[in-house]
C-alpha cells in the first residue's frame, strides 16, 4: 500500500514537471523577423551528453524555421521524429518563438495551435522559457496577445521552467 502511494505521488510530480507550454490559436504576429543564422544547427539539451535527443533547426524560408525534434525511445530503441514550423516575434525588446507542429511532411500542413516561448539566442547557447500552461486567456487577434505579453512578460510566474540547449553542429 505504501509503495502504491509513493508511486502515485512520483507519477503526479513527474506529470507536473513535464507539463506542456501555453497553446494559442494565433501567433504573436505573422512571420516578418528575418532568419537568425545563430539558430540554424543541431541543438542538444545542456547537461544531457549521453542522450541522442536533439533539435535540428533549418531555414524553411526567409522568415520561417523548420524544426525537427529527434527523440530516442529506449523501450523500443527507436528514434521518433516530430516536425515543427516556427518563426520569431518581437515584443518590446524580447524575442519570442511561435511554433506549430507539422502533421504532413510533404505539404507541411500544420496543427491548429501555436506553442509560445521566450528565447535568448546566443552563438552556441539557446535558452527557452515556455509561456506557462496556466495562462487561461484566449486571444482573437495578435494585437491583443502582444498587449497581454507586454504587460506580463517581466513576471516570473508568466513562464514555465527554462530549458537550455547547446549547439552541437551547424
HUVEN-V836293 format. One record per residue. RES is the residue in three letters. SS is DSSP state (H for helix, E for strand, L for the rest). PSI is psi in whole degrees, -180 to 180 (NA if undefined). D_LAST is the distance of its C-alpha to the last C-alpha in whole Angstrom. Layout:
# HUVEN-V836293
res:RES ss:SS psi:PSI d_last:D_LAST
res:RES ss:SS psi:PSI d_last:D_LAST
This chain:
# HUVEN-V836293
res:UNK ss:L psi:-45 d_last:52
res:UNK ss:H psi:-41 d_last:50
res:UNK ss:H psi:-40 d_last:47
res:UNK ss:H psi:-41 d_last:47
res:UNK ss:H psi:-43 d_last:47
res:UNK ss:H psi:-46 d_last:44
res:UNK ss:H psi:-38 d_last:42
res:UNK ss:H psi:-43 d_last:42
res:UNK ss:H psi:-44 d_last:41
res:UNK ss:H psi:-40 d_last:38
res:UNK ss:H psi:-46 d_last:37
res:UNK ss:H psi:-44 d_last:38
res:UNK ss:H psi:-45 d_last:36
res:UNK ss:H psi:-36 d_last:33
res:UNK ss:H psi:-42 d_last:33
res:UNK ss:H psi:-32 d_last:33
res:UNK ss:H psi:-26 d_last:30
res:UNK ss:L psi:34 d_last:28
res:UNK ss:L psi:153 d_last:30
res:UNK ss:L psi:154 d_last:28
res:UNK ss:L psi:172 d_last:27
res:UNK ss:L psi:138 d_last:29
res:UNK ss:E psi:136 d_last:29
res:UNK ss:E psi:141 d_last:30
res:UNK ss:L psi:-18 d_last:32
res:UNK ss:L psi:154 d_last:30
res:UNK ss:L psi:170 d_last:27
res:UNK ss:L psi:-39 d_last:28
res:UNK ss:L psi:178 d_last:27
res:UNK ss:L psi:160 d_last:26
res:UNK ss:L psi:111 d_last:23
res:UNK ss:L psi:-4 d_last:23
res:UNK ss:L psi:123 d_last:21
res:UNK ss:L psi:154 d_last:18
res:UNK ss:L psi:135 d_last:14
res:UNK ss:L psi:113 d_last:13
res:UNK ss:H psi:-23 d_last:9
res:UNK ss:H psi:-21 d_last:9
res:UNK ss:H psi:-23 d_last:9
res:UNK ss:L psi:127 d_last:6
res:UNK ss:E psi:-171 d_last:4
res:UNK ss:E psi:131 d_last:6
res:UNK ss:E psi:137 d_last:9
res:UNK ss:E psi:150 d_last:12
res:UNK ss:E psi:132 d_last:15
res:UNK ss:L psi:136 d_last:16
res:UNK ss:L psi:-2 d_last:19
res:UNK ss:L psi:65 d_last:19
res:UNK ss:L psi:-23 d_last:17
res:UNK ss:L psi:-29 d_last:20
res:UNK ss:L psi:139 d_last:19
res:UNK ss:L psi:7 d_last:16
res:UNK ss:L psi:138 d_last:16
res:UNK ss:E psi:170 d_last:13
res:UNK ss:E psi:126 d_last:12
res:UNK ss:E psi:113 d_last:9
res:UNK ss:E psi:124 d_last:9
res:UNK ss:E psi:162 d_last:9
res:UNK ss:E psi:128 d_last:12
res:UNK ss:L psi:-49 d_last:15
res:UNK ss:L psi:-167 d_last:17
res:UNK ss:L psi:-18 d_last:18
res:UNK ss:L psi:-3 d_last:18
res:UNK ss:L psi:142 d_last:17
res:UNK ss:E psi:149 d_last:14
res:UNK ss:E psi:121 d_last:14
res:UNK ss:E psi:126 d_last:13
res:UNK ss:E psi:121 d_last:14
res:UNK ss:E psi:120 d_last:15
res:UNK ss:E psi:114 d_last:16
res:UNK ss:E psi:125 d_last:19
res:UNK ss:E psi:124 d_last:21
res:UNK ss:E psi:110 d_last:24
res:UNK ss:L psi:-38 d_last:26
res:UNK ss:L psi:-36 d_last:30
res:UNK ss:L psi:13 d_last:29
res:UNK ss:L psi:48 d_last:26
res:UNK ss:E psi:152 d_last:24
res:UNK ss:E psi:121 d_last:21
res:UNK ss:E psi:135 d_last:21
res:UNK ss:E psi:137 d_last:19
res:UNK ss:E psi:142 d_last:20
res:UNK ss:E psi:146 d_last:18
res:UNK ss:E psi:153 d_last:18
res:UNK ss:E psi:141 d_last:18
res:UNK ss:E psi:162 d_last:18
res:UNK ss:E psi:160 d_last:19
res:UNK ss:E psi:143 d_last:19
res:UNK ss:E psi:149 d_last:23
res:UNK ss:E psi:133 d_last:24
res:UNK ss:E psi:113 d_last:28
res:UNK ss:L psi:-123 d_last:29
res:UNK ss:L psi:13 d_last:26
res:UNK ss:E psi:145 d_last:24
res:UNK ss:E psi:131 d_last:21
res:UNK ss:E psi:147 d_last:22
res:UNK ss:E psi:128 d_last:20
res:UNK ss:E psi:122 d_last:22
res:UNK ss:E psi:149 d_last:21
res:UNK ss:E psi:142 d_last:23
res:UNK ss:E psi:139 d_last:22
res:UNK ss:E psi:128 d_last:22
res:UNK ss:E psi:-37 d_last:25
res:UNK ss:E psi:114 d_last:25
res:UNK ss:L psi:-12 d_last:22
res:UNK ss:L psi:-46 d_last:24
res:UNK ss:L psi:5 d_last:25
res:UNK ss:L psi:40 d_last:23
res:UNK ss:E psi:133 d_last:26
res:UNK ss:E psi:163 d_last:26
res:UNK ss:L psi:176 d_last:28
res:UNK ss:L psi:-29 d_last:30
res:UNK ss:L psi:152 d_last:29
res:UNK ss:E psi:144 d_last:26
res:UNK ss:E psi:136 d_last:24
res:UNK ss:E psi:134 d_last:24
res:UNK ss:E psi:141 d_last:22
res:UNK ss:E psi:137 d_last:22
res:UNK ss:E psi:149 d_last:19
res:UNK ss:E psi:109 d_last:18
res:UNK ss:E psi:120 d_last:14
res:UNK ss:L psi:177 d_last:14
res:UNK ss:L psi:-51 d_last:11
res:UNK ss:L psi:15 d_last:10
res:UNK ss:E psi:141 d_last:12
res:UNK ss:E psi:128 d_last:14
res:UNK ss:E psi:131 d_last:17
res:UNK ss:E psi:129 d_last:19
res:UNK ss:E psi:102 d_last:23
res:UNK ss:E psi:141 d_last:24
res:UNK ss:E psi:143 d_last:27
res:UNK ss:L psi:138 d_last:30
res:UNK ss:L psi:-13 d_last:32
res:UNK ss:L psi:-3 d_last:35
res:UNK ss:L psi:124 d_last:35
res:UNK ss:L psi:-15 d_last:37
res:UNK ss:L psi:144 d_last:38
res:UNK ss:L psi:146 d_last:37
res:UNK ss:L psi:147 d_last:36
res:UNK ss:L psi:-8 d_last:37
res:UNK ss:L psi:148 d_last:36
res:UNK ss:H psi:-33 d_last:32
res:UNK ss:H psi:-44 d_last:35
res:UNK ss:H psi:-42 d_last:36
res:UNK ss:H psi:-43 d_last:33
res:UNK ss:H psi:-43 d_last:32
res:UNK ss:H psi:-41 d_last:35
res:UNK ss:H psi:-47 d_last:35
res:UNK ss:H psi:-44 d_last:31
res:UNK ss:H psi:-40 d_last:33
res:UNK ss:H psi:-38 d_last:36
res:UNK ss:H psi:-4 d_last:34
res:UNK ss:L psi:-18 d_last:31
res:UNK ss:L psi:1 d_last:32
res:UNK ss:L psi:134 d_last:34
res:UNK ss:H psi:-35 d_last:32
res:UNK ss:H psi:-5 d_last:34
res:UNK ss:H psi:-15 d_last:32
res:UNK ss:E psi:155 d_last:29
res:UNK ss:E psi:-168 d_last:28
res:UNK ss:E psi:136 d_last:26
res:UNK ss:E psi:144 d_last:23
res:UNK ss:E psi:142 d_last:20
res:UNK ss:E psi:138 d_last:17
res:UNK ss:E psi:150 d_last:14
res:UNK ss:E psi:144 d_last:11
res:UNK ss:E psi:131 d_last:8
res:UNK ss:E psi:-23 d_last:7
res:UNK ss:E psi:166 d_last:4
res:UNK ss:L psi:NA d_last:0
